[in-house]
Amino acid sequence: MQSVQEKGSKSPIAVNVLSLTKVENTLKSVTYFGTLEPNRSRTLGFTVSGKIKTIAKRGQKAGPDELLVALEGSDFEEQKKSLQTRLSQAQSRQQFQQLQQQLSVLDEQIQTRRLLAPFDCVVDDVLAFENSLVRAQSPVLRILDTTKPRIKINLPRRVSERIQADLEVYFVIDDELVIGNLVERSQTEQAGSVFCWFALKQDLANTSYKFGQIVEARFNIRTGKSGFWVPLSALDRSGEGVWSLLLVETSNGASIVSRRLVTIGQLTDKQALIDGNVSQGALAVADGIHRVVPGQVVEPRLVKNESEAADRKPAK
C-alpha cells in the first residue's frame, strides 16, 4: 500500500510538533463574585444626654481622633475659661492644685460631649441630627473602618475546601487588580455553600470604591484530574463527536503521522486537558492538522508547548 507521501511530493512537509508532558491534579481557573466589606464597624453614642451642636455627614471620612459629633457645651466652655483665669492668678500652691484638679474634671466632662473617630473611618449612617436631643447610650453614628477592607464571597463547599490560606486570589475593583488571601471561613453551611472572607494585601488608598459594591474574584483550584495539556489547534473532532490527536512517530527512520483517539477532561479558551492512548514525551502535531493525514511522512519541528504552563499561570 502506497503512503500519502509516495503519492505526493517527495519532500516531507514540515509540521510543528510539541512534546507532551503529563500533569497531575491540574489547576482550573474559576471566577466568582462577592462584596467589598469593612474590616470592622462601630456604632457610636454618648454616655451623657444633650443637644447636638455639630455632626458628621454620611459618607464623610475621618482619621483617628478627628471630631465626628459634639454636644452643646457653652456652659462648660465658659467655666473652663473662668478656671483658667483663676488658675493663672492663684496665690498659693494649694489653691493652684485645687483649681488644676477642677479643670481636669471639667475637661473630662467636656470630652464626654465629643465623639472622636477611633480609627480611619467613613460615616455609614447618621442616626441623629443637629439641634436634636439625644439620650445617653443612644446610637448617633455608625462608622466603617476604611483600613484593610475584606471581600466576602459565598462559595460552594467543595470549592472553599480547596482554597488554602496561601492561595493568591485576584480581585477586580474598579478595573484595578488587587491580590488577597483567605482569612476566614464560616463554620455553618447553607444549601451546600459557605461564606469566605478574603483580606487584601494592598490598601485601596488610590482606588475608588464603596462598601457593598460587587467585586469579581479569580483564582485557580486543583481539580484532581490528570492528563496532557494541548492547544485546541491540535485537536480534531469527527462528526460523531469523537476527539482525536495527530502524533508523529518514528518508523524505519521516517517520521510518520498517526491518529489517537482522546477524551477531554478539562477545557479552557485556548487549551484542553486530554487523556487516552498517549504516552509521556509523545510528539503531537501542534497546528495545521488539516494539512496532514495518518500515514504521511513529515518533517517534525519541535515548538514550545505553551499549554504546559497552564497549571503555573495565575488566574488573572
C-alpha positions as CSV (number, residue, x, y, z in Angstrom):
1,M,0.0,0.0,0.0
2,Q,1.4,3.4,-1.0
3,S,1.6,6.1,1.6
4,V,0.3,9.5,1.0
5,Q,3.8,10.8,0.9
6,E,4.7,8.5,-2.0
7,K,1.7,9.8,-4.0
8,G,2.6,13.4,-3.5
9,S,5.7,15.5,-3.0
10,K,9.0,13.7,-2.4
11,S,10.0,16.3,0.2
12,P,8.2,15.7,3.6
13,I,6.0,18.6,4.7
14,A,7.3,20.5,7.7
15,V,4.9,20.4,10.7
16,N,5.1,22.0,14.2
17,V,5.1,19.4,16.9
18,L,5.1,19.7,20.7
19,S,6.3,17.2,23.3
20,L,3.6,16.1,25.6
21,T,4.1,16.3,29.4
22,K,1.7,14.7,31.8
23,V,0.4,16.8,34.7
24,E,-1.3,15.6,37.9
25,N,-4.1,17.3,39.8
26,T,-4.4,20.1,37.3
27,L,-5.4,23.7,38.0
28,K,-8.7,25.2,36.9
29,S,-9.3,28.9,36.7
30,V,-12.6,29.9,38.2
31,T,-14.5,33.2,38.7
32,Y,-16.9,34.2,41.5
33,F,-18.4,37.4,42.7
34,G,-18.5,38.8,46.2
35,T,-19.0,42.1,48.0
36,L,-16.5,44.6,49.5
37,E,-16.9,44.8,53.3
38,P,-15.2,46.8,56.0
39,N,-12.9,45.0,58.3
40,R,-15.0,46.3,61.2
41,S,-17.8,48.7,62.0
42,R,-18.8,50.5,65.1
43,T,-21.9,52.4,66.4
44,L,-21.1,55.5,68.4
45,G,-23.1,57.2,71.1
46,F,-22.7,59.5,74.1
47,T,-22.5,58.5,77.8
48,V,-24.4,61.6,78.6
49,S,-27.6,63.3,77.3
50,G,-27.6,66.6,75.5
51,K,-28.3,68.6,72.4
52,I,-26.3,68.0,69.2
53,K,-24.3,71.0,68.1
54,T,-22.4,69.5,65.1
55,I,-22.5,66.1,63.5
56,A,-20.6,64.5,60.6
57,K,-22.4,63.8,57.3
58,R,-23.0,60.4,55.7
59,G,-20.0,59.4,53.5
60,Q,-17.6,61.8,55.4
61,K,-14.2,60.3,56.1
62,A,-12.2,60.9,59.2
63,G,-8.9,60.0,60.7
64,P,-8.1,58.9,64.2
65,D,-9.1,61.4,66.9
66,E,-11.0,63.7,64.4
67,L,-14.2,65.2,65.7
68,L,-17.4,63.5,64.5
69,V,-20.1,64.7,66.8
70,A,-20.3,67.4,69.5
71,L,-23.0,68.3,72.1
72,E,-23.8,71.8,73.1
73,G,-21.4,72.7,75.9
74,S,-21.2,76.5,76.1
75,D,-21.6,76.5,79.9
76,F,-18.7,74.1,80.2
77,E,-16.5,76.2,78.0
78,E,-17.3,79.4,80.0
79,Q,-16.5,77.5,83.2
80,K,-13.2,76.4,81.7
81,K,-12.2,79.9,80.7
82,S,-13.0,81.1,84.2
83,L,-11.0,78.4,85.8
84,Q,-8.0,79.1,83.5
85,T,-8.1,82.7,84.5
86,R,-8.3,81.9,88.2
87,L,-5.5,79.3,87.8
88,S,-3.2,82.0,86.3
89,Q,-3.9,84.2,89.3
90,A,-3.6,81.6,92.0
91,Q,-1.8,82.9,95.1
92,S,-0.8,79.7,96.7
93,R,0.3,76.2,95.7
94,Q,-2.7,74.7,97.4
95,Q,-5.1,76.9,95.5
96,F,-3.3,76.2,92.3
97,Q,-3.6,72.4,92.8
98,Q,-7.3,72.7,93.7
99,L,-8.1,74.7,90.6
100,Q,-6.0,72.4,88.4
101,Q,-8.0,69.4,89.7
102,Q,-11.3,71.2,89.0
103,L,-10.0,72.0,85.5
104,S,-9.1,68.3,84.9
105,V,-12.6,67.2,86.0
106,L,-14.2,69.8,83.7
107,D,-12.0,68.7,80.7
108,E,-13.3,65.1,81.2
109,Q,-16.9,66.4,81.2
110,I,-16.2,68.3,78.0
111,Q,-14.7,65.2,76.4
112,T,-17.8,63.2,77.2
113,R,-19.7,65.6,75.0
114,R,-17.4,65.0,72.0
115,L,-17.3,61.8,69.8
116,L,-13.9,61.3,68.1
117,A,-13.1,58.8,65.4
118,P,-11.4,55.8,67.0
119,F,-9.7,54.8,63.7
120,D,-9.6,55.8,60.0
121,C,-13.3,55.5,59.0
122,V,-16.2,56.6,56.9
123,V,-19.6,57.6,58.2
124,D,-22.0,54.9,57.1
125,D,-25.2,56.1,58.7
126,V,-26.3,59.2,60.6
127,L,-28.8,58.4,63.3
128,A,-29.3,61.9,64.8
129,F,-29.4,65.5,63.6
130,E,-28.1,68.9,64.5
131,N,-30.1,70.6,67.3
132,S,-31.8,67.3,68.2
133,L,-31.8,66.0,71.7
134,V,-30.1,62.6,72.4
135,R,-30.2,60.4,75.4
136,A,-27.2,58.7,76.9
137,Q,-26.3,55.4,75.3
138,S,-28.5,56.2,72.2
139,P,-26.8,55.4,68.9
140,V,-25.8,58.5,67.0
141,L,-23.4,57.4,64.2
142,R,-22.4,54.2,62.5
143,I,-18.9,54.2,61.1
144,L,-16.9,51.7,59.0
145,D,-13.2,51.0,59.2
146,T,-11.6,52.1,55.9
147,T,-8.3,50.3,56.6
148,K,-7.9,46.7,55.4
149,P,-11.3,46.1,53.8
150,R,-12.3,42.5,53.1
151,I,-14.1,40.6,50.4
152,K,-17.0,38.3,51.3
153,I,-17.9,35.5,48.8
154,N,-20.5,32.8,49.0
155,L,-18.7,29.7,47.6
156,P,-19.7,26.1,47.0
157,R,-18.4,24.0,49.9
158,R,-16.3,21.8,47.5
159,V,-14.6,24.9,46.1
160,S,-14.0,26.5,49.5
161,E,-12.3,23.3,50.8
162,R,-9.7,23.6,48.0
163,I,-8.7,27.1,48.9
164,Q,-5.6,27.3,51.2
165,A,-4.6,30.4,53.1
166,D,-1.5,30.9,50.9
167,L,-3.6,30.8,47.6
168,E,-3.4,34.2,45.8
169,V,-6.9,35.4,44.8
170,Y,-7.1,38.2,42.2
171,F,-9.9,40.8,42.7
172,V,-11.0,43.3,40.2
173,I,-12.0,46.6,42.0
174,D,-12.9,49.5,39.6
175,D,-10.6,48.0,36.9
176,E,-7.7,47.6,39.4
177,L,-6.3,44.2,40.1
178,V,-5.8,43.6,43.8
179,I,-4.4,40.4,45.4
180,G,-5.9,38.8,48.5
181,N,-5.8,35.7,50.7
182,L,-8.4,33.6,52.6
183,V,-8.6,34.7,56.2
184,E,-11.8,33.3,57.5
185,R,-14.4,30.6,56.5
186,S,-17.8,30.3,58.1
187,Q,-18.4,27.2,60.2
188,T,-22.0,26.8,59.0
189,E,-23.2,25.6,55.6
190,Q,-26.3,26.7,53.7
191,A,-27.5,24.8,50.7
192,G,-24.1,23.4,50.1
193,S,-22.4,26.8,50.3
194,V,-20.2,28.6,52.8
195,F,-19.2,32.3,53.3
196,C,-15.5,33.0,52.9
197,W,-13.6,36.2,53.7
198,F,-10.5,37.4,52.0
199,A,-8.1,40.1,53.2
200,L,-6.4,42.4,50.6
201,K,-2.7,42.6,50.5
202,Q,-2.7,46.2,49.2
203,D,-4.6,49.2,50.6
204,L,-7.2,50.9,48.4
205,A,-6.0,54.4,49.1
206,N,-5.7,55.2,45.4
207,T,-8.7,53.2,44.3
208,S,-12.3,54.5,44.1
209,Y,-14.6,52.0,45.9
210,K,-17.7,51.7,48.0
211,F,-18.5,49.2,50.7
212,G,-21.2,46.8,49.4
213,Q,-20.1,47.0,45.8
214,I,-19.8,43.8,43.7
215,V,-16.2,42.5,43.2
216,E,-15.0,39.9,40.7
217,A,-12.7,37.2,42.1
218,R,-10.4,35.0,40.0
219,F,-8.3,32.1,41.3
220,N,-7.0,28.6,40.5
221,I,-8.2,25.5,42.2
222,R,-6.9,21.9,42.0
223,T,-9.3,19.6,40.1
224,G,-8.0,16.2,40.9
225,K,-7.7,15.5,37.2
226,S,-4.6,14.4,35.3
227,G,-3.6,14.3,31.6
228,F,-1.8,16.3,28.9
229,W,-2.4,19.9,28.1
230,V,-2.6,20.6,24.3
231,P,-3.7,23.7,22.3
232,L,-7.1,23.5,20.8
233,S,-5.4,23.8,17.4
234,A,-4.0,20.2,17.9
235,L,-7.4,18.6,18.3
236,D,-9.8,17.2,15.6
237,R,-13.4,16.3,16.1
238,S,-15.3,13.9,13.9
239,G,-19.0,14.1,13.1
240,E,-19.7,11.6,15.9
241,G,-18.3,14.0,18.4
242,V,-15.1,11.9,18.9
243,W,-11.9,13.8,19.6
244,S,-8.5,12.8,18.2
245,L,-4.9,13.9,18.2
246,L,-2.3,13.5,15.5
247,L,1.1,12.2,16.7
248,V,4.4,12.0,14.8
249,E,6.1,8.6,15.4
250,T,9.4,7.2,14.1
251,S,9.3,4.1,11.9
252,N,12.3,2.8,10.0
253,G,13.9,6.2,10.3
254,A,10.9,8.1,9.0
255,S,8.6,10.5,10.9
256,I,5.1,9.3,10.2
257,V,1.7,10.7,11.3
258,S,-0.7,8.6,13.3
259,R,-4.1,9.3,14.9
260,R,-5.0,8.7,18.5
261,L,-8.5,8.9,20.0
262,V,-8.6,11.0,23.2
263,T,-11.0,12.2,25.8
264,I,-11.2,15.8,27.1
265,G,-11.2,16.2,30.8
266,Q,-10.9,20.0,31.1
267,L,-11.4,22.8,28.6
268,T,-10.4,26.4,28.5
269,D,-10.4,29.2,25.9
270,K,-7.2,28.1,24.3
271,Q,-6.3,24.6,25.5
272,A,-7.6,21.3,26.6
273,L,-6.6,18.6,29.0
274,I,-6.7,15.3,27.2
275,D,-6.2,11.7,28.1
276,G,-6.1,8.4,26.1
277,N,-3.6,6.2,24.4
278,V,-0.9,8.8,24.7
279,S,2.5,8.5,26.4
280,Q,4.8,10.9,28.1
281,G,7.1,12.7,25.6
282,A,5.0,11.8,22.6
283,L,5.1,14.4,19.7
284,A,1.8,15.8,18.8
285,V,1.1,18.0,15.7
286,A,0.5,21.4,17.2
287,D,-1.4,23.1,14.4
288,G,-2.3,22.8,10.7
289,I,-3.7,19.3,11.3
290,H,-5.9,19.7,8.1
291,R,-2.6,19.6,6.1
292,V,-1.6,16.1,7.0
293,V,-3.2,12.7,7.3
294,P,-2.3,9.4,9.1
295,G,0.5,7.5,7.3
296,Q,2.1,10.7,5.8
297,V,5.8,11.2,6.2
298,V,6.6,14.6,7.7
299,E,9.5,16.7,8.9
300,P,8.7,17.5,12.6
301,R,9.8,20.8,14.0
302,L,9.7,21.0,17.8
303,V,7.9,24.0,19.3
304,K,7.4,25.0,22.9
305,N,4.2,23.7,24.4
306,E,2.7,26.9,25.9
307,S,-0.2,24.8,27.3
308,E,2.1,23.1,29.7
309,A,2.3,26.4,31.6
310,A,-1.5,26.4,32.2
311,D,-1.1,25.0,35.7
312,R,1.5,27.6,36.7
313,K,-0.1,30.8,35.5
314,P,-2.1,32.9,38.0
315,A,-5.8,33.3,37.3
316,K,-5.6,37.0,36.3
